[in-house]
Amino acid sequence: MKKISIISIVLIPILAILASSALYTVNETQVAIKLRLGEVVAIENEPGLKFKTPFVNNVVFFDQRIQTLDSAPEAFLTVEKKNVIVDSYVKWRIVDVWKFYISTGGAMASANLRLAQNNQDALRSEFSKRTIREVVSDQRDAIMATVKSKLKSIAESEYGIEVIDVRIKRIELSQEVRNSVYLRMETERKGLANKLRSEGSEEAEKIQAFAEKERTIILANAYRDSEKVRGEGDAESASNYAEAYSQDAEFYSFYRSLESYRKSFGQSGDILVLSPDSEFFRHFNPSFD
């Protein structure tokens, strides 16, 4: 009995260890590969409790959720041979675990390294075809779409990886390029400012010339109208004088002489040397009558 008890005490833990080593659990977020002496014998895609042969099979687990490859910023040359610093990331997940295990040895770090190299190569190729202006503003979405397409083709065929998305987080100019861009922007702005000033001066001259033309026309019309009114007034005045003269010629002659005297001797000290029998004094000289 003692021998049986001792054997039971020894065998029960051993059997428990063997039973526990023969069981493994696959979670909902995982996929597992069962290996036999390093050779893949089964792929477990369904979650649950699974069995294996102790000391013969070993199991490698992989996370089948979406992974993020956040690459370190890299410098790429544009078509103008200018450096830009690009910060990007890639979203991916395992879709073919057998191919993934064979190509990367099952190491996530190895997969990230290969995917990062392919991402850099694709970005370098796309940036080398474009100018700084295009990569910064106009064609950023086109670059991401093209890089995603290239990575998707390579990753699925070689690594069993599905590339879900490729994004460029930030594009920065190097200090040299930044200074060059600022200088070019300053030159462009100065050129635009000079153009606007020139157009403004031209427009101001047009407005001034138009105003001068309008002023000349207004003054000419006013002068014409004033001369017309003056002429009509002189004609009316002459007509009135003629009518008054025809009514009493002697009185009119006397009135005109008084007006001449007043104008001739309007200031104190005025002197006029004339002969006493001059026509100017005819109304003061009885001999004229």
Helices and strands as residue ranges (DSSP letters): H 2-21, E 23-26, E 30-36, E 39-44, E 48-51, E 57-63, E 67-70, E 74-77, E 83-94, H 97-104, H 108-127, H 132-133, I 134-138, H 140-158, E 161-173, H 175-247, H 249-264, G 279-284, G 286-288
